[in-house]
Amino acid sequence: MVTVIQATISPKRGSRLSHLAPKSASPVERQSGALRRFMRDESPKLPQVPPANRTRADKGQVTPPKLRPASTPQQHAENAYIEFLAITKANRQVSLAICEKIMQTYQYGHEGLLEVELNEAEAAIYNNETCQVIKGNYSKYMK
């Protein structure tokens, strides 16, 4: 019994418990090991979504709504209203971001990039004072 306790406290080299014994390392090795452990990424890993299938919420462009469990018709109506508000807010955020990007490109004078962005967004730069399109083409929703 005494030998088992002593082997547990300070195992001899080559014994079954020798891997549990504290290893003597140089101060440089201890410091580099501590630095490696400190720098190791311990944050919880989120499931990786392929770039082609990422939603705007995955990209961080919009925040998805937080719905509550619904058991009554009133709770279902509340959830529907929360979804409506979230969709409206998300559409506004995305449209505003696209418009800001197009206007920034227009102000910097990058003609080629501006044409590409206007075509992708099916948009046009319109002067409200003169009622004329400066760049781009009317799309079907603008007429």
Short mmCIF file of the C-alpha atoms (twelve columns), coordinates in Angstrom:
data_MODEL
# 
_entry.id   MODEL 
# 
loop_
_atom_site.group_PDB 
_atom_site.id 
_atom_site.type_symbol 
_atom_site.label_atom_id 
_atom_site.label_alt_id 
_atom_site.label_comp_id 
_atom_site.label_asym_id 
_atom_site.label_seq_id 
_atom_site.Cartn_x 
_atom_site.Cartn_y 
_atom_site.Cartn_z 
_atom_site.pdbx_PDB_model_num 
ATOM 1   C CA . MET A 1   0.000   0.000  0.000   1 
ATOM 2   C CA . VAL A 2   2.798   2.407  0.845   1 
ATOM 3   C CA . THR A 3   4.556   1.740  -2.481  1 
ATOM 4   C CA . VAL A 4   1.363   2.416  -4.439  1 
ATOM 5   C CA . ILE A 5   0.823   5.771  -2.698  1 
ATOM 6   C CA . GLN A 6   4.471   6.711  -3.121  1 
ATOM 7   C CA . ALA A 7   4.337   5.730  -6.818  1 
ATOM 8   C CA . THR A 8   1.286   7.927  -7.217  1 
ATOM 9   C CA . ILE A 9   2.927   10.899 -5.514  1 
ATOM 10  C CA . SER A 10  6.318   10.650 -7.219  1 
ATOM 11  C CA . PRO A 11  6.350   7.990  -9.936  1 
ATOM 12  C CA . LYS A 12  9.658   6.479  -10.964 1 
ATOM 13  C CA . ARG A 13  10.932  6.799  -14.467 1 
ATOM 14  C CA . GLY A 14  9.470   4.126  -16.731 1 
ATOM 15  C CA . SER A 15  6.562   3.337  -14.420 1 
ATOM 16  C CA . ARG A 16  2.941   3.392  -15.519 1 
ATOM 17  C CA . LEU A 17  2.352   6.788  -13.923 1 
ATOM 18  C CA . SER A 18  5.537   8.521  -15.082 1 
ATOM 19  C CA . HIS A 19  3.623   10.499 -17.719 1 
ATOM 20  C CA . LEU A 20  1.720   12.229 -14.892 1 
ATOM 21  C CA . ALA A 21  4.848   13.468 -13.145 1 
ATOM 22  C CA . PRO A 22  5.745   17.125 -13.627 1 
ATOM 23  C CA . LYS A 23  8.419   17.467 -16.259 1 
ATOM 24  C CA . SER A 24  11.295  19.808 -15.689 1 
ATOM 25  C CA . ALA A 25  11.645  22.208 -18.584 1 
ATOM 26  C CA . SER A 26  13.864  25.169 -19.143 1 
ATOM 27  C CA . PRO A 27  12.386  28.607 -18.463 1 
ATOM 28  C CA . VAL A 28  12.389  29.344 -22.197 1 
ATOM 29  C CA . GLU A 29  10.360  26.194 -22.941 1 
ATOM 30  C CA . ARG A 30  7.896   26.996 -20.141 1 
ATOM 31  C CA . GLN A 31  7.502   30.570 -21.357 1 
ATOM 32  C CA . SER A 32  7.008   29.569 -24.995 1 
ATOM 33  C CA . GLY A 33  4.499   26.895 -23.948 1 
ATOM 34  C CA . ALA A 34  2.580   29.405 -21.854 1 
ATOM 35  C CA . LEU A 35  2.577   31.833 -24.765 1 
ATOM 36  C CA . ARG A 36  1.268   29.116 -27.124 1 
ATOM 37  C CA . ARG A 37  -1.520  28.223 -24.687 1 
ATOM 38  C CA . PHE A 38  -2.399  31.896 -24.255 1 
ATOM 39  C CA . MET A 39  -2.532  32.566 -28.002 1 
ATOM 40  C CA . ARG A 40  -4.566  29.439 -28.786 1 
ATOM 41  C CA . ASP A 41  -8.035  30.320 -30.022 1 
ATOM 42  C CA . GLU A 42  -10.450 29.051 -27.371 1 
ATOM 43  C CA . SER A 43  -13.557 30.751 -28.770 1 
ATOM 44  C CA . PRO A 44  -16.481 28.463 -29.583 1 
ATOM 45  C CA . LYS A 45  -16.457 27.400 -33.207 1 
ATOM 46  C CA . LEU A 46  -19.544 28.279 -35.225 1 
ATOM 47  C CA . PRO A 47  -20.532 25.929 -38.020 1 
ATOM 48  C CA . GLN A 48  -18.867 27.036 -41.236 1 
ATOM 49  C CA . VAL A 49  -21.314 27.873 -44.017 1 
ATOM 50  C CA . PRO A 50  -19.995 27.653 -47.585 1 
ATOM 51  C CA . PRO A 51  -19.542 31.160 -49.059 1 
ATOM 52  C CA . ALA A 52  -22.129 30.532 -51.790 1 
ATOM 53  C CA . ASN A 53  -24.838 29.622 -49.254 1 
ATOM 54  C CA . ARG A 54  -24.200 32.406 -46.717 1 
ATOM 55  C CA . THR A 55  -27.182 34.547 -45.884 1 
ATOM 56  C CA . ARG A 56  -27.007 38.238 -45.076 1 
ATOM 57  C CA . ALA A 57  -27.382 37.303 -41.408 1 
ATOM 58  C CA . ASP A 58  -24.346 34.970 -41.698 1 
ATOM 59  C CA . LYS A 59  -22.386 37.835 -43.232 1 
ATOM 60  C CA . GLY A 60  -23.413 40.149 -40.399 1 
ATOM 61  C CA . GLN A 61  -25.254 42.560 -42.677 1 
ATOM 62  C CA . VAL A 62  -28.608 42.127 -40.936 1 
ATOM 63  C CA . THR A 63  -29.788 40.813 -37.584 1 
ATOM 64  C CA . PRO A 64  -32.402 38.030 -37.649 1 
ATOM 65  C CA . PRO A 65  -35.510 38.468 -35.486 1 
ATOM 66  C CA . LYS A 66  -35.871 36.734 -32.148 1 
ATOM 67  C CA . LEU A 67  -39.234 34.982 -32.197 1 
ATOM 68  C CA . ARG A 68  -41.021 33.645 -29.135 1 
ATOM 69  C CA . PRO A 69  -42.728 30.267 -28.895 1 
ATOM 70  C CA . ALA A 70  -46.336 30.749 -29.920 1 
ATOM 71  C CA . SER A 71  -49.324 28.791 -28.696 1 
ATOM 72  C CA . THR A 72  -52.161 31.288 -29.131 1 
ATOM 73  C CA . PRO A 73  -53.315 33.193 -32.227 1 
ATOM 74  C CA . GLN A 74  -52.245 36.474 -30.623 1 
ATOM 75  C CA . GLN A 75  -48.691 35.175 -30.118 1 
ATOM 76  C CA . HIS A 76  -48.603 34.002 -33.750 1 
ATOM 77  C CA . ALA A 77  -49.712 37.481 -34.840 1 
ATOM 78  C CA . GLU A 78  -46.999 39.058 -32.677 1 
ATOM 79  C CA . ASN A 79  -44.365 36.800 -34.264 1 
ATOM 80  C CA . ALA A 80  -45.659 37.665 -37.742 1 
ATOM 81  C CA . TYR A 81  -45.394 41.368 -36.917 1 
ATOM 82  C CA . ILE A 82  -41.840 40.895 -35.584 1 
ATOM 83  C CA . GLU A 83  -40.923 39.091 -38.823 1 
ATOM 84  C CA . PHE A 84  -42.490 41.884 -40.895 1 
ATOM 85  C CA . LEU A 85  -40.498 44.520 -39.014 1 
ATOM 86  C CA . ALA A 86  -37.276 42.516 -39.403 1 
ATOM 87  C CA . ILE A 87  -37.788 42.064 -43.164 1 
ATOM 88  C CA . THR A 88  -38.608 45.750 -43.631 1 
ATOM 89  C CA . LYS A 89  -35.581 46.822 -41.600 1 
ATOM 90  C CA . ALA A 90  -33.282 44.387 -43.438 1 
ATOM 91  C CA . ASN A 91  -34.490 45.600 -46.856 1 
ATOM 92  C CA . ARG A 92  -33.872 49.186 -45.820 1 
ATOM 93  C CA . GLN A 93  -30.382 48.425 -44.477 1 
ATOM 94  C CA . VAL A 94  -29.334 46.538 -47.599 1 
ATOM 95  C CA . SER A 95  -30.782 49.155 -49.967 1 
ATOM 96  C CA . LEU A 96  -29.110 51.951 -48.035 1 
ATOM 97  C CA . ALA A 97  -25.749 50.143 -48.121 1 
ATOM 98  C CA . ILE A 98  -26.027 49.604 -51.889 1 
ATOM 99  C CA . CYS A 99  -26.970 53.259 -52.471 1 
ATOM 100 C CA . GLU A 100 -24.104 54.526 -50.307 1 
ATOM 101 C CA . LYS A 101 -21.659 52.309 -52.186 1 
ATOM 102 C CA . ILE A 102 -22.921 53.571 -55.563 1 
ATOM 103 C CA . MET A 103 -22.790 57.232 -54.480 1 
ATOM 104 C CA . GLN A 104 -19.277 56.826 -53.093 1 
ATOM 105 C CA . THR A 105 -18.132 55.293 -56.390 1 
ATOM 106 C CA . TYR A 106 -19.820 58.156 -58.291 1 
ATOM 107 C CA . GLN A 107 -18.129 60.790 -56.113 1 
ATOM 108 C CA . TYR A 108 -14.695 59.188 -56.609 1 
ATOM 109 C CA . GLY A 109 -15.253 59.197 -60.369 1 
ATOM 110 C CA . HIS A 110 -14.660 55.490 -61.095 1 
ATOM 111 C CA . GLU A 111 -16.735 55.272 -64.283 1 
ATOM 112 C CA . GLY A 112 -16.181 51.572 -65.076 1 
ATOM 113 C CA . LEU A 113 -16.912 50.396 -61.548 1 
ATOM 114 C CA . LEU A 114 -19.908 52.723 -61.377 1 
ATOM 115 C CA . GLU A 115 -21.446 51.173 -64.495 1 
ATOM 116 C CA . VAL A 116 -20.990 47.667 -63.070 1 
ATOM 117 C CA . GLU A 117 -22.537 48.601 -59.718 1 
ATOM 118 C CA . LEU A 118 -25.481 50.359 -61.366 1 
ATOM 119 C CA . ASN A 119 -26.149 47.346 -63.608 1 
ATOM 120 C CA . GLU A 120 -25.961 44.909 -60.675 1 
ATOM 121 C CA . ALA A 121 -28.340 46.992 -58.582 1 
ATOM 122 C CA . GLU A 122 -30.593 47.807 -61.564 1 
ATOM 123 C CA . ALA A 123 -30.300 51.420 -60.441 1 
ATOM 124 C CA . ALA A 124 -29.697 54.873 -61.829 1 
ATOM 125 C CA . ILE A 125 -28.324 58.121 -60.457 1 
ATOM 126 C CA . TYR A 126 -31.135 60.625 -60.776 1 
ATOM 127 C CA . ASN A 127 -31.086 64.401 -60.303 1 
ATOM 128 C CA . ASN A 128 -34.301 65.448 -58.564 1 
ATOM 129 C CA . GLU A 129 -33.903 69.134 -59.469 1 
ATOM 130 C CA . THR A 130 -33.599 68.633 -63.238 1 
ATOM 131 C CA . CYS A 131 -35.581 65.374 -63.372 1 
ATOM 132 C CA . GLN A 132 -32.835 63.704 -65.416 1 
ATOM 133 C CA . VAL A 133 -30.932 60.452 -65.125 1 
ATOM 134 C CA . ILE A 134 -27.223 61.204 -64.722 1 
ATOM 135 C CA . LYS A 135 -25.913 57.628 -64.963 1 
ATOM 136 C CA . GLY A 136 -27.506 54.241 -65.451 1 
ATOM 137 C CA . ASN A 137 -30.800 53.187 -66.958 1 
ATOM 138 C CA . TYR A 138 -34.360 53.178 -65.743 1 
ATOM 139 C CA . SER A 139 -35.404 49.795 -64.492 1 
ATOM 140 C CA . LYS A 140 -38.958 48.510 -64.626 1 
ATOM 141 C CA . TYR A 141 -39.704 49.508 -61.043 1 
ATOM 142 C CA . MET A 142 -38.652 53.156 -61.675 1 
ATOM 143 C CA . LYS A 143 -41.189 53.900 -64.425 1 
# 
